[in-house]
Every structure is written in C-alpha cells, then in structure tokens.
Amino acid sequence: MERGCSFNNLVVYSTCVDGLCKEGRADEALELLGAITSKGILPNNVTYAAMIHGLCCQGRVEEALELLRVIRSKGILPNNVTYSTLIYGLCCQGKCDEARALLEEQVINGIMPNAYSYASLIQGLSVCSQWIEEMVYRGIKPSLYTFTVLIDGLGKEGKIDEAQCIFDVMVSKGFEPTTCIYISLINGYCLHGQTEEANNVFMAMINGYCSPDVVTFNTLMNGYFMEKNFGQAGRLWIHTAGKVPDAETIEAMEAFYREIYSVDGVNDVKFPQHYPFSRLLGVVVRMA
C-alpha cells in the first residue's frame, strides 16, 4: 500500500487515505495513517476528516470518536466537516444525546455550525421544528436542503402534521418547493393512508407551476393502490399518459389491471411488450 504513496507529501497521503476510505478499505487507511505519523508527518484536518468519514460509513462510530480524541490530544481543532460526519454517524446509531452534546462542544470550541451541520443532525434524528428554531436562534438561515431532509424524515417517521408544518414554514420564508420536496410530502401522506391530503399536495404542486415527474405519479398511485382506491389510480393513469412511463409505472398499472380482472376470475392477463405513446393513449381512451 505504502509503495503507492511513497512521497513525503501530506497532500498525497491524505488523498490516499481518502481514496481508501471511499473504497471501503478503512483498515488499510488506518494503517497508512499510522505510517504517516511514524514518518514524522503530522496529519491535518483534511486527513483526519477523510478517515473519520470512512469509519462512520462502515458504522465504526466508536473508532471515529476515538480518533477525534486523538485529534484533540494533538492540539488539532476539528472542523465543521469532522463534527457533521460524527453527528450524523451518532444519530444513525440512535445516540441522539451524544450527537447533541457533540454539537454543543462544537459551539463551545468556537466552530459555529452551518446549515450542513444541522442538516446532518436532522437527517439522523428526523425530529421536529426545534432544530429550525435553534438554527434561527444561532443566526443560521436554513437551506432548501435542510427543509428537504426534515420534511422527508418527518413524513417517514409518521409525523406528517409536523412535516406539513415545516413545509408551511419553508414557504412562508420565501423558499420555492422543489419536486423532491413535494414528493416527500406526498409520500408521507400516502404511507399513512391519507391519500386525499396527498392529492391536495399534488394539486398544489400543479397550481404552483412545479411540473410533476414520473416519480411523483408513481408515489401517488402507489398510495391509491395501498388503500385499494383503483378509481383514483385509474384517473391518475390518464393524467400520466401525457408523460413517457417508466418501468415502475408500467409494473404498478399492470398489477392494478390484474387485480381488477381477478375479481371476474381472469388470472391470465396479456399485456403489450412495449408501450409507445399512441398505444398508451389508446388504452386511456378505452378506459374513459
């Protein structure tokens, strides 16, 4: 390993450590880190940040925290990237109190968290608006990415009312919802059987001049399928006919028709191999 990084150059060593970590070879990266130190070359924040990220990606958060202690003992002050990586890693293991304590330590050390820092915490925790309030208190403007992560996390956790509240706060602050944000909200409602509310979000999306994509249609159709609302799913299929369907859309609709025909005892339904737009539109006309 070391032959590939034989220069006494910290930049080269750091690049090698980063590359090994990205390939999931954290043990080799640790070995190289030890070799760097033995040569009298002091790793910097970039080197340690890459190593900590590599460990956290493998779920080895305790080892990453031990490396943080080594950094401190050498008088190196961790940067925002290092703290954010560790905070996210702790949250993913359910160690929310430790993550919060690390964020407080970051502030005490004079390294002010940025929007990415809080997004890391929010993504791991999927908790509610107290984090937005704390960001505002510290004078940090939430980014669109922060709102996206929060809405998606809350929706998947079943806290759809809070997700809607965060959405409303986001709009009130002048942010334009993206397709991804609308999909997260629609998915949150569908996961919990609230397809009427999901459809309201869908209509708001269209009225807000945000064009739905295939993923949007798939998400809403799956919601209708889960509650056996085939009529609405069929109407949405008509709307989808204006777009080229992907494999997931076709699979969902074929499953829809199989279930309808199975009521009459028909279990061997034949479908076209390909769905050119003209044929798709023809199917829609026959449905109407």
RAJOTA-V377245 format. One record per pair of residues at least 12 apart in sequence whose C-alpha atoms are under 10 Angstrom apart, sorted by the first residue. I is the first residue (numbers start at 1). J is the second residue. Records with the same first field share a line. If there is no record, write none. Layout:
# RAJOTA-V377245
I: J / J
This chain:
# RAJOTA-V377245
1: 16 / 20 / 28 / 29 / 31 / 32
2: 16 / 28 / 31 / 32 / 35 / 36
4: 16
5: 17 / 32
8: 36 / 39 / 40 / 41
9: 36 / 41
10: 36 / 41 / 42 / 43 / 44 / 46 / 47
11: 43 / 44 / 46 / 47
13: 29 / 32 / 33 / 35 / 36 / 41 / 43 / 47
14: 29 / 32 / 33 / 36 / 43 / 44 / 45 / 46 / 47 / 48 / 49 / 50 / 51
15: 46 / 47 / 50
16: 28 / 29 / 32 / 33 / 47 / 50
17: 29 / 30 / 31 / 32 / 33 / 46 / 47 / 48 / 49 / 50 / 51 / 54
18: 46 / 47 / 48 / 49 / 50 / 51 / 52 / 53 / 54
19: 50 / 51 / 54
20: 32 / 50 / 51 / 54
21: 50 / 51 / 52 / 53 / 54 / 55 / 56 / 57 / 58
22: 50 / 51 / 53 / 54 / 57
23: 54
24: 54 / 55 / 57 / 58
25: 54 / 55 / 58
26: 50 / 51 / 52 / 53 / 54 / 55 / 56 / 57 / 58 / 60
27: 51 / 54 / 55
29: 50 / 51 / 54 / 55
30: 51 / 52 / 54 / 55
33: 47 / 48 / 51
42: 74
43: 71 / 74 / 76
44: 71 / 76 / 77 / 78
45: 71 / 76 / 77 / 78 / 79 / 80 / 81 / 82
46: 78 / 79 / 81 / 82
48: 64 / 67 / 68 / 70 / 71 / 76 / 78 / 79 / 82
49: 64 / 67 / 68 / 78 / 79 / 80 / 81 / 82 / 83 / 84 / 85 / 86
50: 81 / 82 / 85
51: 64 / 67 / 82
52: 64 / 65 / 66 / 67 / 68 / 81 / 82 / 83 / 85 / 86 / 89
53: 81 / 82 / 84 / 85 / 86 / 89
54: 85
55: 67 / 85 / 86 / 89
56: 85 / 86 / 87 / 88 / 89 / 90 / 92
57: 85 / 89
58: 89
59: 89 / 90 / 92 / 93
60: 89 / 90
61: 85 / 86 / 87 / 88 / 89 / 90 / 92 / 93
62: 86 / 89 / 90
64: 82 / 85 / 86 / 89
65: 86 / 89 / 90
68: 82 / 83 / 86
77: 106 / 109 / 110 / 111
78: 106 / 109 / 111
79: 106 / 111 / 112 / 113
80: 103 / 106 / 111 / 112 / 113 / 114 / 116 / 117
81: 113 / 114 / 116 / 117
82: 117
83: 99 / 102 / 103 / 105 / 106 / 111 / 113 / 117 / 120
84: 99 / 102 / 103 / 106 / 113 / 114 / 116 / 117 / 118 / 119 / 120 / 121
85: 117 / 120 / 121
86: 98 / 99 / 102 / 103 / 120 / 121
87: 99 / 100 / 101 / 102 / 103 / 117 / 118 / 120 / 121 / 122 / 124 / 125
88: 117 / 118 / 119 / 120 / 121 / 122 / 123 / 124 / 125
89: 120 / 121 / 124
90: 102 / 121 / 124 / 125
91: 120 / 121 / 122 / 123 / 124 / 125 / 126
92: 121 / 123 / 124 / 125
93: 124 / 125
94: 124 / 125
95: 124 / 125
96: 121 / 124 / 125
99: 121 / 124 / 125
100: 121
103: 117 / 118 / 121
107: 138
112: 138 / 139 / 140
113: 135 / 138 / 140
114: 135 / 138 / 139 / 140 / 141 / 142 / 143
115: 135 / 140 / 141 / 142 / 143 / 144 / 145 / 146
116: 142 / 143 / 145 / 146
117: 146
118: 131 / 132 / 134 / 135 / 140 / 142 / 143 / 146
119: 131 / 132 / 142 / 143 / 145 / 146 / 147 / 148 / 149 / 150
120: 146 / 149
121: 146 / 149 / 150
122: 146 / 147 / 149 / 150 / 151 / 153 / 154
123: 146 / 148 / 149 / 150 / 151 / 152 / 153 / 154
124: 149 / 150 / 153
125: 150 / 153 / 154 / 157
126: 149 / 150 / 151 / 152 / 153 / 154 / 155 / 156 / 157 / 159 / 163
127: 150 / 151 / 153 / 154 / 157 / 159 / 162 / 163
128: 150 / 151 / 153 / 154 / 159 / 162 / 163 / 165 / 166
129: 150 / 162 / 163 / 165 / 166 / 169
131: 150
132: 146 / 147 / 150 / 166 / 169
141: 173
142: 170 / 173
143: 170 / 175
144: 170 / 175 / 176 / 177 / 178 / 181
145: 181
146: 170
147: 163 / 166 / 167 / 169 / 170 / 175 / 177 / 181
148: 163 / 166 / 167 / 170 / 177 / 178 / 180 / 181 / 182 / 183 / 184 / 185
149: 181 / 184
150: 162 / 163 / 166 / 167 / 181 / 184
151: 163 / 164 / 165 / 166 / 167 / 181 / 182 / 183 / 184 / 185 / 188
152: 180 / 181 / 182 / 183 / 184 / 185 / 186 / 187 / 188
153: 184 / 185 / 188
154: 166 / 184 / 185 / 188
155: 184 / 185 / 186 / 187 / 188 / 189 / 190 / 191 / 192
156: 184 / 185 / 187 / 188 / 189 / 191 / 192
157: 188 / 191 / 192
158: 188 / 189 / 191 / 192
159: 188 / 189 / 192
160: 185 / 186 / 187 / 188 / 189 / 190 / 191 / 192 / 194
161: 188 / 189
163: 184 / 185 / 188 / 189
164: 185 / 188 / 189 / 201
167: 181 / 182 / 185
176: 208 / 210
177: 205 / 208 / 210
178: 205 / 210 / 211 / 212
179: 205 / 210 / 211 / 212 / 213 / 215 / 216
180: 212 / 213 / 215 / 216
182: 198 / 201 / 202 / 204 / 205 / 210 / 212 / 216
183: 198 / 201 / 202 / 205 / 212 / 213 / 215 / 216 / 217 / 218 / 219 / 220
184: 216 / 219
185: 197 / 198 / 201 / 202
186: 198 / 199 / 200 / 201 / 202 / 216 / 217 / 219 / 220 / 223
187: 216 / 218 / 219 / 220 / 222 / 223
188: 219 / 223
189: 201 / 220 / 223
190: 219 / 220 / 221 / 222 / 223 / 224 / 225 / 226 / 227
191: 219 / 220 / 222 / 223 / 226
192: 223 / 226 / 227
193: 223 / 224 / 226 / 227
194: 223 / 224 / 227
195: 220 / 221 / 222 / 223 / 224 / 226 / 227 / 229 / 232
196: 223 / 224
198: 219 / 220 / 223 / 224
199: 220 / 223 / 224 / 232
202: 216 / 217 / 220
212: 240 / 243
213: 240 / 243 / 244 / 245
214: 240 / 243 / 244 / 245 / 246 / 248 / 249
215: 245 / 246 / 248 / 249
216: 240
217: 233 / 236 / 237 / 239 / 240 / 243 / 245 / 249
218: 233 / 236 / 237 / 240 / 245 / 246 / 248 / 249 / 250 / 252 / 253
219: 249
220: 232 / 233 / 236
221: 233 / 234 / 235 / 236 / 237 / 249 / 252 / 253 / 256
222: 249 / 252 / 253 / 256
224: 236
225: 252 / 253 / 255 / 256
228: 256 / 259
230: 253 / 256 / 257 / 259 / 260
233: 252 / 253 / 256
234: 253 / 256 / 257 / 284 / 287 / 288
235: 284 / 287 / 288
237: 249 / 250 / 253 / 280 / 284
238: 280 / 281 / 283 / 284 / 285 / 287 / 288
239: 284
240: 280 / 281 / 284
241: 277 / 278 / 279 / 280 / 281 / 282 / 283 / 284
242: 277 / 280 / 281
243: 277 / 280
244: 275 / 276 / 277 / 280
245: 275 / 276 / 277 / 280
246: 275
250: 274 / 275
254: 269 / 270 / 271
257: 269 / 271
258: 270 / 271
